[in-house]
Amino acid sequence: MTEIDKLKKEIFSLNSLCVLTGAGVSQESGIPTFRGKDGLWRNYDATQLATPYAFQNNPKLVWEWYNWRREIILKAKPNPAHYGIKKLEEIISDFLLVTQNVDDLHREAGSNKILEIHGNIFRTRCTKCNKKEFEKKIFKNEELPPRCKNCNGLLRPDVVWFGEPIDEKIFASVLEFALKCEAILVVGTSAVVYPAASIPYYVKEKGGKVFEINLEPTQISEISDISIFGKAGEIFEKLFIL
Ligand code: OAD
């Protein structure tokens, strides 16, 4: 029996499943990952772009970077990994997708039971009145940095930056599910950013199973019951013959 067959068998016997995704899920949609050969953090200094300090220091520069990422993401379409994960939501009654991705592609593929723990790149938040707005668009260069229509405060991308905590309520819901689910499937994440990376350990500790799909081994492989190495989209195609 191949590892893919084993995973398929496991999936069809589950009543509850948590799926944790990272940038690798969107790689086949043409969105660069953060780490690795062509990773975003190889070519850009994270401390200059994805921190509260960077934004305070140069909001226009930070917005130019996010606007550029919006442009790439707007051209992208969900791939078989996104659709396969949506299919898991349909098959398994008690289901939760936890994504570190901010690109909205899971929703575009139809996922509903989803928590975006690092926010969403298309949502803005006013630094003054806290008003949030969601719009799938690119700002014109002269609009940067954008201002709140309500109070003229500076808008920021509603994403989690380095040094910022994840929304407490969201993470509490993630933990509640992780501590009761039968298994977790970890897809396309290097699992080095915490607290997201801790989620599979909570599942394991409570006796749940850990499955992993990634191009290469990660630290999650050590606690994985089944690890499948390869491109997530191609693996999901084989899993479900989409
Ligand atoms: P990373 O770039 O750290 O890791 C991407 C992972 O996906 C790696 O382990 C790759 O091996 C794997 N991968 C790449 N292409 C793949 C493919 N086609 N199929 C399967 N796996 C593939 O991205 P994340 O783990 O998502 O946070 O990074 C976590 C967080 O770090 C991000 O949410 C972001 C970043 O800093 C914030 O901005 C707060």
Boltz pocket constraint, residues with backbone or C-beta under 6 A from the ligand:
constraints:
  - pocket:
      binder: B
      contacts: [[A, 21], [A, 22], [A, 23], [A, 24], [A, 25], [A, 27], [A, 28], [A, 33], [A, 34], [A, 35], [A, 36], [A, 39], [A, 50], [A, 100], [A, 101], [A, 118], [A, 160], [A, 161], [A, 162], [A, 187], [A, 188], [A, 189], [A, 190], [A, 191], [A, 192], [A, 193], [A, 213], [A, 214], [A, 215], [A, 216], [A, 218], [A, 230], [A, 231], [A, 232], [A, 233]]
      max_distance: 6.0
